[in-house]
Amino acid sequence: MSEIPIGKLYGVGVGPGDPELITLKAVKILERVPVVLIPSGSGESIAFNIAKPYIRGEVLELEFPMTRDRGTLESIWDENAKRIKELLLEGRDAAFITLGDPMIYSTYIYIMERLEGFEIETIPGVTSFSAAASKLQMPIARGSRPFAVVPAGDEKIMQDVLRCFDNVVLMKVSGNYDRAVDLLKSEGFQAGLVIRGGHGDEEATFDLEKYRGKKLDYLSLIIGRKVVK
Ligand SMILES: C[S@@+](CC[C@H](N)C(=O)[O-])C[C@H]1O[C@@H](n2cnc3c(N)ncnc32)[C@H](O)[C@@H]1O
């Protein structure tokens, strides 16, 4: 009796938005796999829109509701990982897509960690801040200078990072934008903001004041460089 081979999971980064910033490797995998797993929960899946032209197989949406409750999150990750395991045990390969790079602030990380023992390959993607730096023509770091990537949620951490590093990337700024701008200013940073980088309605600017008090799109980040006086 022949055994069914177990399927392989690919974690595929599809880049930050520009349809041309998806890698050749990602495209080849998306064209080949019988199932593409789409994390959804906050409305339309942005990663899906980028990957759509290359998907030939079945699309399976996995719900990842937006919540901060750790217990709820754990059970959602467990449940979705179980579903993926079942699929792989049927002998089907599957690709789990993520926005930007899969190893940076992505849901895929929690799935990957729950699939120990299964064959997994992660395909890197162009991360949002690399694309944003290129859009702004603003180097993130030069020479042997360090740089830091930090989510803008925790003010204390943000302040500490701005004091320790001359080059910073502030991600997830939409929830704490005004405070992030205040801190950048008080710590002597020059900064650029990219909103929905690579999407049709992208905005890239050094006029951070313009967006104070406004509801910023979730896909927004800031790149900052300390001005040496
Ligand atoms: C959950 S993280 C995903 C990061 C992603 N894995 C990456 O490699 O860029 C979401 C945050 O990434 C940033 N982001 C992702 N795509 C973006 C884009 N197209 N333009 C600007 N910021 C973006 C925003 O700061 C957003 O809040």
The ligand as an SDF file (V2000), in Angstrom:
LIG
                    3D

 27 29  0  0  0  0  0  0  0  0999 V2000
    1.6950   43.8080   10.2610 C   0  0  0  0  0  0  0  0  0  0  0  0
    2.9730   44.8670    9.6700 S   0  0  0  0  0  0  0  0  0  0  0  0
    3.4550   43.9760    8.2360 C   0  0  0  0  0  0  0  0  0  0  0  0
    4.8770   44.2220    7.8430 C   0  0  0  0  0  0  0  0  0  0  0  0
    5.2980   43.4420    6.6190 C   0  0  0  0  0  0  0  0  0  0  0  0
    5.4490   42.0330    6.9120 N   0  0  0  0  0  0  0  0  0  0  0  0
    6.5760   43.9750    6.0040 C   0  0  0  0  0  0  0  0  0  0  0  0
    7.5260   43.2210    5.7680 O   0  0  0  0  0  0  0  0  0  0  0  0
    6.6100   45.1690    5.7020 O   0  0  0  0  0  0  0  0  0  0  0  0
    2.0040   46.1630    9.0160 C   0  0  0  0  0  0  0  0  0  0  0  0
    2.7560   47.4780    9.0280 C   0  0  0  0  0  0  0  0  0  0  0  0
    3.7060   47.4820    7.9610 O   0  0  0  0  0  0  0  0  0  0  0  0
    3.7840   48.7670    7.3730 C   0  0  0  0  0  0  0  0  0  0  0  0
    3.3860   48.6510    5.9500 N   0  0  0  0  0  0  0  0  0  0  0  0
    3.0900   47.5140    5.2890 C   0  0  0  0  0  0  0  0  0  0  0  0
    2.8430   47.7640    3.9950 N   0  0  0  0  0  0  0  0  0  0  0  0
    3.0080   49.0900    3.8220 C   0  0  0  0  0  0  0  0  0  0  0  0
    2.9120   49.9420    2.7050 C   0  0  0  0  0  0  0  0  0  0  0  0
    2.5790   49.4720    1.5110 N   0  0  0  0  0  0  0  0  0  0  0  0
    3.1580   51.2700    2.8770 N   0  0  0  0  0  0  0  0  0  0  0  0
    3.5010   51.7530    4.0960 C   0  0  0  0  0  0  0  0  0  0  0  0
    3.6060   50.9830    5.2050 N   0  0  0  0  0  0  0  0  0  0  0  0
    3.3620   49.6790    5.0690 C   0  0  0  0  0  0  0  0  0  0  0  0
    2.8320   49.6790    8.1670 C   0  0  0  0  0  0  0  0  0  0  0  0
    3.5750   50.3280    9.1710 O   0  0  0  0  0  0  0  0  0  0  0  0
    1.8560   48.6830    8.7550 C   0  0  0  0  0  0  0  0  0  0  0  0
    1.2480   49.1790    9.9240 O   0  0  0  0  0  0  0  0  0  0  0  0
  1  2  1  0
  2  3  1  0
  2 10  1  0
  3  4  1  0
  4  5  1  0
  5  6  1  0
  5  7  1  0
  7  8  2  0
  7  9  1  0
 10 11  1  0
 11 12  1  0
 11 26  1  0
 12 13  1  0
 13 14  1  0
 13 24  1  0
 14 15  1  0
 14 23  1  0
 15 16  2  0
 16 17  1  0
 17 18  1  0
 17 23  2  0
 18 19  1  0
 18 20  2  0
 20 21  1  0
 21 22  2  0
 22 23  1  0
 24 25  1  0
 24 26  1  0
 26 27  1  0
M  CHG  2   2   1   9  -1
M  END
$$$$
